[in-house]
Amino acid sequence: MSENHASPTPVTGPAPVPAPARARARREPMFPEGPAPDPAGSHHERRIRSFQPRRSRVTTGQGEALRRLWPMWGLDIDGLSRLDLGELFGDPELPVVLEIGFGMGEATAQMAAADPGTGILACDVHTPGQGNLLNLAEQKGLNNVRVANGDAIILLREMLAPDALAGLRVYFPDPWPKKRHHKRRLIQPEFLALAATRLAPGAVLHCATDWEPYAEQMLEVLSASPDFENTQPDGGYAPRPDFRPLTRFEGQGLDKGHVVHDLLFRRRAA
């Protein structure tokens, strides 16, 4: 019977849960050993975010992967401590690239399988995608993937050492198409200045988007950055490199006539 209809109090059975208790229960993490709902909490300032948490349904397989594998291969971006990437991946000599926004993780798993000599620290806030990537990593025997939950800005600024990264990948970020939302786009001068401090000299920042106006903005701000240089002699977009898989989402866009632009910019030597 619906809660909106009055009914006699049952003589037996559990008492109804008060509304405040139900609210508290809803705030409890779905996976107590897994990713936290808001790992940074109030430790860091609130600001305009370039992402929106997406809470869609977690499948049984994804949920089981989160319960079992998060303690081994997952980390919450709480901004309270500096990460030792060598310890995180179990290999102090392993070059590590950061991927910001990996969706359901299929492309990330493909790249990790094709290049086992590179670690991928994959950052996202999408719980089903986190579970799916962990599941794929286990199925494919990938030891070079770690999944980070939370705000990539806090990860870069508070938790990674200078020159720690061998590369940075930002594939199909939210384009925030409305003009009043352009300030939410990730690829901005401030972000590039921060990213440059965490990339080793010569490391490549690789962006891809199928939103033409965002591609133009990316090219403009990257070309203007004193910290990066275009890998393309003509100063334009790059062909899709072989190591970036063609995703199902991208293929659907191409079928609709979308044009995908890749941008590969190298961090200048200090």
C-alpha distance (Angstrom), angle and dihedral (degrees) to the residues before:
residue distance angle dihedral
M1 . . .
S2 3.78 . .
E3 3.82 118.9 .
N4 3.80 87.7 -128.7
H5 3.81 92.3 69.3
A6 3.78 122.1 74.6
S7 3.79 115.9 -123.2
P8 3.81 135.4 170.0
T9 3.77 115.7 -86.1
P10 3.81 107.6 -101.6
V11 3.77 116.8 -115.4
T12 3.82 92.7 -138.9
G13 3.77 135.0 28.4
P14 3.80 132.8 57.5
A15 3.77 119.9 -39.1
P16 3.82 116.5 -108.0
V17 3.79 113.3 -88.9
P18 3.85 110.0 -112.5
A19 3.79 115.4 -115.8
P20 3.86 94.9 -112.5
A21 3.81 89.9 53.3
R22 3.79 90.6 50.2
A23 3.79 89.6 50.7
R24 3.81 90.9 50.6
A25 3.78 89.9 49.3
R26 3.78 90.8 52.7
R27 3.79 89.6 53.8
E28 3.80 92.6 52.9
P29 3.82 113.2 103.3
M30 3.79 113.7 -97.9
F31 3.80 89.4 -137.7
P32 3.83 109.9 35.1
E33 3.82 91.3 -166.8
G34 3.80 92.5 40.9
P35 3.82 139.6 68.2
A36 3.81 116.1 -27.5
P37 3.83 118.8 -123.2
D38 3.84 92.5 -125.9
P39 3.80 108.8 6.6
A40 3.81 97.7 178.8
G41 3.81 92.3 45.6
S42 3.78 111.2 171.0
H43 3.80 95.4 -26.5
H44 3.81 92.3 102.6
E45 3.75 135.8 39.2
R46 3.77 121.5 -85.4
R47 3.76 114.6 -117.0
I48 3.77 142.2 155.2
R49 3.80 106.8 -59.4
S50 3.78 126.0 -144.4
F51 3.80 91.4 -149.3
Q52 3.78 141.5 49.8
P53 3.80 120.0 -145.4
R54 3.81 110.1 -116.6
R55 3.79 115.5 -151.8
S56 3.78 106.3 -170.0
R57 3.79 126.2 154.6
V58 3.78 117.7 -63.5
T59 3.79 114.0 -140.2
T60 3.79 122.8 -133.5
G61 3.80 91.5 -105.4
Q62 3.80 93.4 48.5
G63 3.79 92.0 47.5
E64 3.80 92.4 49.5
A65 3.81 90.1 49.9
L66 3.80 90.9 51.4
R67 3.81 92.2 50.1
R68 3.79 95.5 47.9
L69 3.80 105.0 31.0
W70 3.80 106.4 31.9
P71 3.85 93.4 80.1
M72 3.83 88.7 55.6
W73 3.81 104.7 34.9
G74 3.80 106.3 16.6
L75 3.78 134.1 80.9
D76 3.78 135.6 -176.9
I77 3.79 118.1 -130.7
D78 3.79 98.7 -129.2
G79 3.81 96.7 150.5
L80 3.81 91.8 -134.9
S81 3.79 101.8 110.4
R82 3.79 141.8 27.8
L83 3.80 115.6 -105.9
D84 3.78 120.6 -127.0
L85 3.81 100.5 -149.5
G86 3.79 92.6 -168.0
E87 3.79 90.2 56.4
L88 3.81 92.4 42.2
F89 3.82 92.3 55.9
G90 3.78 96.6 31.8
D91 3.81 92.7 -120.3
P92 3.82 122.4 85.2
E93 3.83 90.8 -164.2
L94 3.81 96.4 52.7
P95 3.83 113.5 112.6
V96 3.81 109.7 -131.6
V97 3.78 129.2 -153.8
L98 3.79 123.7 -165.0
E99 3.80 118.5 -135.1
I100 3.80 114.7 -163.3
G101 3.80 113.1 -156.3
F102 3.80 113.4 6.0
G103 3.81 102.1 177.1
M104 3.80 109.1 -155.8
G105 3.79 92.3 -11.2
E106 3.82 101.2 -119.4
A107 3.82 94.5 124.7
T108 3.80 91.5 43.2
A109 3.80 91.2 53.9
Q110 3.81 91.0 48.3
M111 3.80 92.2 51.3
A112 3.81 91.8 46.9
A113 3.81 91.7 50.2
A114 3.80 92.3 48.5
D115 3.83 93.4 48.9
P116 3.81 110.6 33.3
G117 3.81 89.8 164.8
T118 3.82 90.9 69.9
G119 3.78 126.1 67.0
I120 3.79 118.8 -138.2
L121 3.78 118.9 -151.6
A122 3.80 100.2 -164.7
C123 3.80 116.5 -162.1
D124 3.81 126.4 -164.8
V125 3.81 142.0 131.4
H126 3.82 97.6 -139.8
T127 3.81 107.5 110.3
P128 3.84 97.1 -160.4
G129 3.80 89.8 49.6
Q130 3.79 91.3 49.7
G131 3.79 90.4 52.7
N132 3.79 92.2 45.0
L133 3.80 93.7 51.6
L134 3.80 91.7 48.5
N135 3.79 88.9 49.7
L136 3.82 91.8 50.2
A137 3.80 91.7 47.2
E138 3.78 91.2 54.3
Q139 3.79 94.2 44.5
K140 3.82 92.4 50.2
G141 3.81 95.0 40.5
L142 3.81 93.3 -118.7
N143 3.78 113.1 170.2
N144 3.81 94.0 171.2
V145 3.83 99.1 71.6
R146 3.79 126.9 90.6
V147 3.81 123.4 175.9
A148 3.81 121.2 -140.8
N149 3.80 121.4 -162.8
G150 3.79 120.3 -152.6
D151 3.78 144.0 21.4
A152 3.80 114.3 -3.8
I153 3.81 91.1 -155.3
I154 3.80 91.0 61.4
L155 3.80 89.4 45.3
L156 3.80 91.8 53.8
R157 3.77 97.3 40.4
E158 3.79 102.9 38.6
M159 3.80 108.5 20.9
L160 3.81 109.5 35.8
A161 3.79 125.6 73.1
P162 3.81 122.2 -127.8
D163 3.82 113.2 -81.4
A164 3.82 90.2 7.1
L165 3.81 98.2 131.9
A166 3.79 129.5 76.5
G167 3.79 91.3 -162.5
L168 3.79 146.5 -12.3
R169 3.82 126.0 -137.1
V170 3.79 125.6 -165.9
Y171 3.79 109.2 175.8
F172 3.80 121.1 -177.5
P173 3.80 99.0 -20.4
D174 3.78 118.7 -172.2
P175 3.83 104.4 -74.2
W176 3.81 94.0 -153.8
P177 3.82 89.0 -148.7
K178 3.82 98.8 -167.6
K179 3.79 111.7 92.1
R180 3.79 93.5 -129.4
H181 3.81 88.5 57.4
H182 3.81 97.5 49.9
K183 3.81 88.8 100.2
R184 3.81 87.2 67.8
R185 3.80 94.1 61.5
L186 3.79 112.2 116.1
I187 3.80 99.2 -139.5
Q188 3.81 101.0 76.5
P189 3.82 132.0 133.0
E190 3.81 92.2 -100.4
F191 3.79 91.8 53.2
L192 3.80 92.3 48.6
A193 3.80 91.7 50.8
L194 3.81 90.1 52.8
A195 3.80 94.5 43.6
A196 3.80 91.6 50.9
T197 3.80 90.8 60.0
R198 3.81 91.3 56.5
L199 3.80 97.5 43.2
A200 3.77 119.1 84.9
P201 3.82 114.7 -120.4
G202 3.80 108.0 -82.6
A203 3.81 93.7 21.9
V204 3.80 115.3 136.5
L205 3.78 127.9 -123.7
H206 3.80 106.8 -152.9
C207 3.80 120.0 -166.5
A208 3.79 129.3 177.3
T209 3.79 131.3 -176.6
D210 3.79 139.4 162.4
W211 3.81 92.9 -154.3
E212 3.79 106.4 97.7
P213 3.84 98.6 -155.3
Y214 3.80 90.8 49.6
A215 3.80 90.9 48.7
E216 3.80 88.8 54.0
Q217 3.81 91.1 50.1
M218 3.81 91.6 47.6
L219 3.79 91.4 51.7
E220 3.79 91.4 47.3
V221 3.81 97.7 49.9
L222 3.80 94.7 39.8
S223 3.80 91.9 49.5
A224 3.81 89.9 49.9
S225 3.80 94.3 49.1
P226 3.81 114.1 106.4
D227 3.81 88.9 -151.9
F228 3.81 99.1 60.1
E229 3.78 138.9 52.3
N230 3.78 127.2 -161.1
T231 3.79 114.7 -109.4
Q232 3.82 89.0 -148.3
P233 3.81 114.9 87.1
D234 3.79 91.6 -144.4
G235 3.81 91.7 54.0
G236 3.81 93.6 -121.1
Y237 3.77 140.1 102.1
A238 3.80 122.2 -42.2
P239 3.80 129.8 -127.7
R240 3.79 113.0 -104.3
P241 3.80 104.6 -87.4
D242 3.79 117.6 -127.6
F243 3.80 92.5 -116.4
R244 3.83 93.1 63.5
P245 3.81 106.3 79.2
L246 3.76 121.7 -137.6
T247 3.79 101.6 -112.7
R248 3.79 126.6 -148.1
F249 3.81 89.7 -114.6
E250 3.80 90.8 51.4
G251 3.79 91.8 47.4
Q252 3.78 91.0 53.2
G253 3.79 89.6 51.7
L254 3.78 92.4 49.3
D255 3.80 89.4 51.1
K256 3.80 87.5 56.4
G257 3.78 92.3 51.7
H258 3.80 98.4 -99.2
V259 3.78 116.9 152.8
V260 3.80 116.7 -137.3
H261 3.79 118.5 -150.4
D262 3.80 124.0 -160.6
L263 3.78 121.1 -161.1
L264 3.81 121.3 -166.5
F265 3.79 116.4 -173.9
R266 3.79 125.9 173.5
R267 3.77 123.7 -141.4
R268 3.78 108.7 -115.5
A269 3.78 119.8 -121.9
A270 3.77 112.0 -97.5
